[in-house]
Amino acid sequence: MAIWSPPEVNRVNRQRLIAALIGGVIGAALGRAIEPLGQGPSSGHQRFTSLPYQRLYRAYPRIGAGVGALAGLGIAAVADAKRRRLKERKHRSGEP
């Protein structure tokens, strides 16, 4: 049994999902770009050798993807709220 939802809701959810995916990809790329900071300047070896630091070093892309997805989702939600507020303001003022 399907629950009907207005096309507006589906469009907004799709926009939020796309914004979260794009943010996640950008965040993962940035996380991958800062991975070398955990290595020595010229030797190419990891600066920190304990196990927690090694795991953190490998997790930078995943952390970046999560933060980027949350940021993208937040930006899409704020843009949608602004769009709705402007639409309501136009409706109340009687503008076309």
RASUL-V56755 format. One line per field, one symbol per residue. ss: DSSP state (@ for helix, = for strand, . for the rest). phi: phi as a letter, one per 20 degrees, with the letter a starting at -180 (. if undefined). burial: 1 if it has 24 or more other ideal C-beta (glycine too) atoms within 12 Angstrom, else 0. A space follows every 10 residues. Layout:
ss: ???
phi: ???
burial: ???
This chain:
ss: ......@@@@ @@@@@@@@@@ @@@@@@@@@@ @@@@@@@@=. .....=.... @@@@@@@@@@ @@@@@@@@@@ @@@@@@@@@@ @@@@@@@@@@ @@@...
phi: .eefcfgfff ffffffffff ffffffffff fffegffedf fcfneffddf ggffffgfeg ffffffffff ffffffffff ffffffffff ffenff
burial: 0000000000 0000010011 0011001100 1000100100 0000000000 0000001001 1001101110 0110010000 0000000000 000000
